[in-house]
Amino acid sequence: MFVESATVNSSGEVFCGTVTENGEDTPFPMTERQRDILERMTRRTTCEKRLWERGGIILLHADGMPKKQIARETGNDIRTVRKWCGRWEESQPGLMSAEEAEEKEEKEISPREYERRVAEVLGDAPRPGSPPEFSPEQVVHIVAISCEVLDDSDEPVSSRNYGDIAREAVDREIVETISRDSVGRFLREARVKPHKTRYWLNADYEDEEQFGENVRTVCDAYQQAPELYKLGTHTVCNDEKTGIRALERRHATHPAEPGKPERVEHSYERHGTLCLIANLEVATGRIIAPTISPTRTEDDYVRHIERTIDTDPDARWIFITDNPDTHQSESLVELIARKCAIDIPLGKKGSSGILKSMGTRREFLSDTSHRIHFTYTPKHASWLNQIEIWFSSLSRRLVRRGNFSSLEHLRLRLEKFIDFFNETMAKPFKWTYTGRPLAA
């Protein structure tokens, strides 16, 4: 026979005691928060069986049930019941110190973290286990095999799977035998994934010093853009996003349901592609004067630049862009000369003057003394152009999952997204890269 008794001390700790037949009172510590966690843990359908059994023992004893009766009720040995009740009592200083620190506002402990600590109390103690079958040196050699590049080898495969690595380790007499599962476990522990590759570009600079100078010029333009904007100068990142496809799904999309994601039809009809030439105002983060057309010719680009300049015809303009021929063309030089009222002979393309070559045209367009000039990103450095960040947002938010019934429908959706972006999302990018080594 037993009865339940409980007392609360000054720190808020609840002592649930067991009054036995001979009148002895054995206090058993448990706070209300600990009880709540144990009850929720043992009610959860995903609770591990061992935690469920041990949590049940603790709760029964906290409710006043003697340990011998708990053993009979749960079908456990009395030594098991004593073990886990004792483990719980030993853990109280650590659990209580966390609660007391939280009450004193020294450190707040989340419910998830506190539950993790309770689960650790009920978990198995570390065991020595059987000795490892493979030495650390053998494991290192196996991982090294998985990292080998086979480009210049005579191997029959261009990459190795777990089975190949296991056979290679045996052939090289690193181990006598090993399973593919063991190889997989070692590679997971080392966080090595030989089945994956990623494209990498080794930049080949004709002049590394010039490359660095060009990078710094672009980054300086970003740093100066807010102040120049106040003075009436527009710093604009500019580029084309080509091949935006108008794809229409053959069947309707099924909406998401509890337990099921949105289901999208695989088959689609093609209605053609459009090209978007966009300008990102660095100081405001807004898209200004976009051009949407089926092509991206030299004339398309020149007309786009002219339309952009005409939005503020008397202002200074700095265009940050990359290096295709259309961005350094004869027509563009003529446009900038006309807009800047530069009345000098331009020469002839391919033979003389400013128009002679790509280099001479680029030099003219990059002249910072002109009211309108271009700053070009280095080759293989499109990541420097902030408009590429915006193009990524456009793809994720509209194009990737879009359903467009025609080119005109795609055009309208692009225009609507740009208006939506300017109204709700536009803000300057926090560009911290300067193109210079970090200061100590």
N, C-alpha and C positions, 0 to 999 in steps of 0.2 A: 504494500500500500504506500502511496506517495501523495504529497500535496505540493502545489506550486506556491512559491513565495518570491517576492521581488522587492528590492530596495534600490534607491537612486542616490548616488553620492553627489558631492558638490560639483564635480566635473561633468555631471550628466551621464555617467556610466551606470548602466542598469545591471544589477547582480541578480540573476535568476538562481534561486537556491533549491536544493533538493532536501526535503525533510524526510528522513528515513524512519523505519519502524522503531528504532531505538532512540529517536529524538535528535540525532545528529544533523546539523545543518551544514551542508557543503556548498559554499557560494560558487557559482559558475558565471564568469563575466561575459556579457554580451550587450552591446549598445543597441538602441533602436535602429540605428542605421545599418549595423551589421546584420541584425535580424531581417531587415527589409531586403538586403542584398542576398542573403542565403535563401529566403523564401522565393524571391524572383528567380534565382539561379536554378533551384530545384524544380520549379514549375515549368521552366523553359523546355520545350520539346527537343531542342538541340543540345541540351546539357549532357556532358559526358557521363557515362554510367558511374564511373568511380567518384566523380564529384557529387553526383546526385546521391549516392549512398552515404558518402562521408558527411555531406551537408545535412542529410536527414538525421544522422546520428547526433550531430551537434545540436540541431533544433530540438530533438526529443529530450536531450539532456538539459538543455536550457529551459524547457518547459517543466522540468522537475522529475522526469522519469529516471529511476535508478539505472545504473549501467548494466546490471545483470538482466533487468527486464528488457532494456534496449537490445541486448544480444539475442534474447529469446524472440522478441518481436521482429527483428530484422533478419534473423537467421545468421548472424555473425558470431565469431568467437569473442568471448569477453575481453581477450587481450587486444583484439582489433578495436573494440569500442573504447577501451582505456587509452589505447595509443592515440586515437584521433581526438578524444576529449583532452588528453594531455597536450597534444600538438596545438590545439586551439588556445588553451590557457597560456602556453609558452609564447604564442604569437601576439598576445594582447598588448604588451608594451609598444611594439612597433605599430600596430594598428591604431592604438589610442594616441600615440604621439602625432600621427598624421591628422587625426580629428582635432586634437588640441591646437596644433599649429594653424589649422584652418579657422578655428574659433577665434584665435588671437590675430587673425588676418595676416599671418606671416607668409603663408603659401596656400593657395586654394587648390584642392585636389578634386579632380573631376570624378563623376560617378563611374565612368569607364575605368579610370586608373584605380579607384578604390576597389572595384570589383575584381580587377586583375590581381590586386594584392591578396584579397580573400581567397581567390582561386589558387594562388601560390601556396597558401597555408594548407589547402586541402590536396595539393598535388603531391606527386611522388618525390621523395628526396633523391638527389643525384646518386647514381649507382656506378660502380667502376666498369661493369660490363666485361665483355670478352676482349682480349687484347686485339689491336688492329691487325688486319691481315696484310696490309701494305704499309711500308715505311713512308715517312714524309718525302724522302728522296725519290722513291718510286712514283709517288703521286705527282711530284714536280715534273718528272720526266714525261709522264702521261699527259699532263696539261701542256707541256712544251710541244709534244707531238701534235696536239690539236691546233696549235697556233702556227704551225709551219705553213708557208706559202708554197704552193705547188706549181706556180707559173712556169718555172724553168726545169721542172723535174720530168722524169720518164714514167711517172706513175700512170696507171690506167684511168685514174679519176682526177678531176680538178679540185675536188674537196673531199674530206673524209667525214663519214658519219661515225657514230659510236662504235659500231662493229669494226669498221676499218681501223680506228684508233686502237681498239683492243688487239686486233691481229698484229698491228705494227709494233705494239709494246711487247708482244710475245716474240715476234721475229727478231727484235733488237735485244732480246734476252734481258729486258728490264724486269719482267715478271715471268713466272712459269705459266700462269694462266690468269685470266681476268674476264669477267663478263661485261657485256655492253652496259648493263644496268649500273655496275660499279663505276665504269667510265663516266656515264651520265651524271652520277652522284658527285664525283670529283669535280666535273666541269661546272655543275650548278653551284657547288660550294665556292669555286674560284671565280664565279660569274663570267665564265668564258662561253661564248655561243658561236661555235665554228660553222653552224649552218647559216649564219646571217652575214650579209655583206652590206657595205654602204659606199656609194660613189665618193671619190675624193679627187680634188683637182690640185695638182702640183703647179702652181703659178710659175710661168716662165717669163720673168721680167727681162725686157731688153735693157732697161736701165732701172735698177732697183731704187736708186736715189730719186730719180724722176717720179717713180711710182709713189714713193712716200710723200713727195712734195704735192702730187696731185690729190692724194688722200687728205692731206692736211688742208689743202685749199677748199675741198668740199666740206670738211668738218668745220672750218672757220666760217664758211658761209652759213651753216646751220646756227652757229653760236651768235653770229651778228644779225641774223634775220629779224628777231623781235625789235631791236633798236632801229634797224633800217626801215622796218614796216611803219614805225611811228613817224619816220621822216618821209614816207611816201614811196619807198622802194619795195617792190614785190620780189620775194625770193620763192621760186616755184620749182618743185620737182616734177619732172615731165617724162612720160614714156607711153608706149603702146601696149595694150593687152590684146593680142591677136587670137583669132580662132575661137571666139566665144560661141559655142554651139547652141543652136536652137533645137533642143531635143524634146519631143513630145512622147510621153509614155502611151503605149497602146491600150492600157487598161488603168482604171482608177486605182489610186493608192488606198490601202486599207489603214485606217487610223490605229494608233497605239491602243492597247488594252492592258488591263492588269496582267502582268506576267508575259506580255508579248510586245515587242517593239513595233514601230510603224513598218509596214511591209510594202515595198516599192516594186512595181512591175519592172522586170528585167528588160523586156523588149521595148524599143522606141522607134520613132520615125525621125529622120533628119530633115530639117528645114533650112539648112545653110548655116553660115557663120557670120559674125560681125566683129569688127575691130573697134576697141575703145581707146581713144587717145585722151589721157587724163592729166590734169594739173593739180598738184597738191600745194596749197599755200602753206609754207613752212611755219609762218608766224601764227596762223589761226587753225591749221589742221583741216581746212575746208577744201572741197573739190570745186575748182572754178573752171568755167568755160569748157566742159568736156565735148569731145567730138565722137559721135558714133556713126560709123560708115562701114560698107562692105569691104573696103580695101584700105591699105596703108601705104600708098604710093608717096613719092616726093611731093606731088601737088597736094595730096591730102594733108601732109604734115605742115607744109608751108601755110595752107589756108587755116589750119588749126592755130598755128602761132600768131597769125594775123588777127584772128578772131579773139584770141586771148589778150593781145596787146590793146585791141580796140575797146576792151572793157575799162581801161584806164589809159587812154592814149598818150597823156603827157607825163606819165610816171616813169621811173626807172624800173627796169626788169632784169632779173638774174634768173636764167633758166638752167637748172641742174639736170643733166641728161646723160645718156650713154653715147656709144660711138658708131652707130650704123651710118651708112652713106647718106640716108635721107636726112640725118641731123647735121650734115656738113655739106649740103648741096649747093649748087650754083643758084638755084631759086631762092634758097634761104639767105644767102649772102646778099642778093639783090633786094630782098625784102627788108633786111636789117639796114642796109645802106639807105634805102628810101625812107624808112621810119625814123632813122637818126639824122636825116638830112646830110648824109656824107656825099658830097659832090666831087668825087674823084674817079678817074678811070679805073674800072674793075678788071680790065684785061679780058682775056678770052680763055675759056676752059680748055685745058690741055696744052696751052702754048705760052701764055704770058699773064703777068699781073696777079692780082689777088685770086682770080678764078682758076689759075693754072693747075693747081693740084689740091688733093685733099689736105695736105699740110698747110698750104697757104690759106685755104678757105677756113680751116680750123683756127689758125692764128688770128685771122680777122674777126671771126665770130667770138673768140675768147678775149678780145681786147677790152680790158676793164675800163678804158676811157670812154667807151661807147655807152650811151644811155641804156641800150639794150645789149646784153652780151650773154654768152653761154659758158657754163662751167661743166667740163666733161669728167665723168667718173673714169678711173683707169680701167683698162681691159681686165675682164674676169673679176670685177668688183661691183656688180649690180647691187649687191647687198648694201652699198653705200647710199643708194637712191631710196629716199623715204617713200616714194610712190609704190615701191614693191611691197611694202608693209600693208598699204591700203589695198593693193590688188589681192593680197592674201585674204584680207577681210571680206572683200567682194566675193571671192570664190567660196569661202566657207558659209557666208550668210545668204547668198543668193544663187550663184551659178551651180554649185555642186548638187543641190537637191531640187533645183528648179525644174518646172515643167512648162515648156513654151510651145504654143500652138503654131507660131509663125515667127518670121524675122521681126515683123512689126510688134508682135507681142513681147519678144525679147527686148527690143529697143525701149518699149514703154516701161518694162520692169527695171531695166538698167537706169533709166532716168528717174524712176520712182525711188530706187534704192539710193541714188546719189542725193536726192532731196531729203530722204529720211536720214541719211548719214549726216548731212550738213546741219539738220535741225536737232538731232538727238545725240550724236556720237562724236562730232568733230571737236578735236582739241589738239594742241601741238604735241608732237611726240617728245618724250624726254630723252633727248639724244646726248649721251654722256661721253661717247667716244670722241677723242680729239685727234687721233692719228699720231699721237706722240707717246713715248714710254710713260708709264705711270710714275708719278713722283713718290718718293719715299715718305 
